């Protein structure tokens, strides 16, 4: 008996619906000048999901020009503040994609931005715990130390 083939994006949409996960939009246009779109997006949470089909069959996403275009798209999205999850067909079919999306959505409900520690705080921590600190930190020259 042969298995019915469903496009991976449609399969993920069905899985999201069956699991009661809502609030997503398909083909969300996040970069109007370039006309880039996310396969799935939760715009209010700045979470995007890309599903790449044809991983093992030499599809568009795995060939040179397609892969490069995908890199540009994802990089522009990240620079614009999007968190991007990228999945293959196998990841969708195994349920891994759904699990990771649930985890990402849980993170965004209680997400608070914590700025990175400045270099001087990292140096102080190295000294305090007695670990060998690097001899020079990149900001030492700028701070005049």
C-alpha positions as CSV (number, residue, x, y, z in Angstrom):
1,X,0.0,0.0,0.0
2,X,1.5,3.3,-1.0
3,X,1.6,6.3,1.3
4,X,-0.3,9.5,0.3
5,X,2.2,12.3,-0.3
6,X,1.3,15.7,1.1
7,X,3.5,18.8,0.6
8,X,5.5,19.4,3.7
9,X,4.1,22.9,4.3
10,X,0.6,21.5,4.1
11,X,1.5,18.6,6.4
12,X,2.8,21.1,9.0
13,X,-0.3,23.2,8.7
14,X,-2.4,20.2,9.4
15,X,-0.2,19.2,12.4
16,X,-0.5,22.8,13.8
17,X,-4.3,22.7,13.4
18,X,-4.7,19.3,14.9
19,X,-2.5,20.3,17.9
20,X,-4.6,23.5,18.4
21,X,-1.8,25.9,17.7
22,X,-3.1,29.1,16.1
23,X,-2.1,32.6,15.4
24,X,0.0,31.8,12.4
25,X,-0.1,33.2,8.9
26,X,1.1,31.5,5.8
27,X,3.2,33.2,3.1
28,X,3.7,36.2,5.4
29,X,5.6,39.0,3.5
30,X,8.2,40.3,5.9
31,X,10.5,42.2,3.5
32,X,8.3,44.1,0.9
33,X,11.2,45.5,-1.3
34,X,12.5,41.9,-1.8
35,X,9.1,40.3,-1.7
36,X,10.4,37.7,0.7
37,X,7.8,35.6,2.5
38,X,7.9,33.2,5.4
39,X,6.1,29.8,4.9
40,X,4.6,30.3,8.4
41,X,4.8,33.3,10.7
42,X,3.6,34.5,14.0
43,X,4.1,38.2,13.3
44,X,3.2,39.4,16.8
45,X,5.9,37.1,18.2
46,X,8.4,37.7,15.4
47,X,8.7,33.9,14.9
48,X,9.1,32.5,11.4
49,X,9.1,28.9,10.1
50,X,10.6,27.8,6.8
51,X,9.9,24.3,5.4
52,X,12.4,23.2,2.8
53,X,11.3,20.3,0.6
54,X,13.4,18.3,-1.8
55,X,16.3,17.9,0.6
56,X,17.4,14.5,-0.7
57,X,16.2,14.9,-4.3
58,X,18.2,17.9,-5.3
59,X,15.4,20.4,-4.9
60,X,15.6,24.2,-5.2
61,X,16.7,24.7,-1.5
62,X,19.7,22.4,-1.9
63,X,21.1,23.7,-5.2
64,X,23.6,26.6,-5.3
65,X,21.4,29.5,-6.3
66,X,18.4,28.4,-4.3
67,X,20.5,27.8,-1.2
68,X,22.2,31.2,-1.5
69,X,18.8,33.0,-1.9
70,X,17.6,31.2,1.2
71,X,20.6,32.4,3.1
72,X,20.0,36.0,2.1
73,X,16.3,35.7,3.0
74,X,17.0,34.2,6.5
75,X,19.8,36.6,7.2
76,X,17.7,39.7,6.3
77,X,14.9,38.3,8.5
78,X,17.2,37.8,11.5
79,X,18.7,41.3,11.1
80,X,15.1,42.6,11.1
81,X,14.5,40.9,14.5
82,X,12.8,37.6,13.4
83,X,13.6,34.3,15.1
84,X,13.7,31.8,12.2
85,X,13.2,28.0,12.5
86,X,14.0,26.0,9.4
87,X,12.9,22.4,8.8
88,X,13.2,19.6,6.2
89,X,10.4,17.4,5.1
90,X,11.7,14.6,7.3
91,X,11.6,16.9,10.3
92,X,8.0,17.8,9.6
93,X,7.0,14.1,9.1
94,X,8.7,12.9,12.3
95,X,7.0,15.6,14.5
96,X,10.3,17.2,15.3
97,X,9.2,20.5,13.6
98,X,6.0,20.6,15.6
99,X,7.8,20.0,18.9
100,X,10.4,22.8,18.2
101,X,7.7,25.2,17.2
102,X,5.8,24.6,20.4
103,X,9.0,25.2,22.3
104,X,9.7,28.4,20.5
105,X,6.1,29.6,21.1
106,X,6.5,28.9,24.8
107,X,9.7,30.9,24.9
108,X,8.0,33.9,23.4
109,X,5.2,34.1,26.0
110,X,7.7,34.7,28.8
111,X,10.5,36.2,26.7
112,X,12.3,39.2,28.1
113,X,15.3,40.7,26.4
114,X,18.4,40.5,28.6
115,X,21.2,42.6,27.1
116,X,24.6,40.9,26.8
117,X,27.1,41.5,29.6
118,X,29.7,44.2,28.9
119,X,33.3,43.0,28.5
120,X,34.3,44.4,32.0
121,X,31.7,42.2,33.7
122,X,33.2,39.2,31.9
123,X,36.7,40.1,33.0
124,X,35.5,40.6,36.6
125,X,33.8,37.2,36.6
126,X,37.0,35.5,35.3
127,X,39.0,37.0,38.2
128,X,36.4,36.2,40.8
129,X,36.1,32.5,40.0
130,X,39.8,32.1,39.6
131,X,39.8,30.9,36.0
132,X,42.6,31.8,33.6
133,X,41.4,34.8,31.8
134,X,42.5,35.7,28.3
135,X,45.4,38.0,28.4
136,X,43.7,40.6,26.3
137,X,40.1,41.4,25.7
138,X,39.1,43.1,22.4
139,X,37.7,46.1,24.3
140,X,40.9,46.7,26.4
141,X,42.5,48.8,23.7
142,X,39.3,50.9,23.3
143,X,39.0,51.5,27.1
144,X,42.7,52.5,27.3
145,X,43.6,49.6,29.6
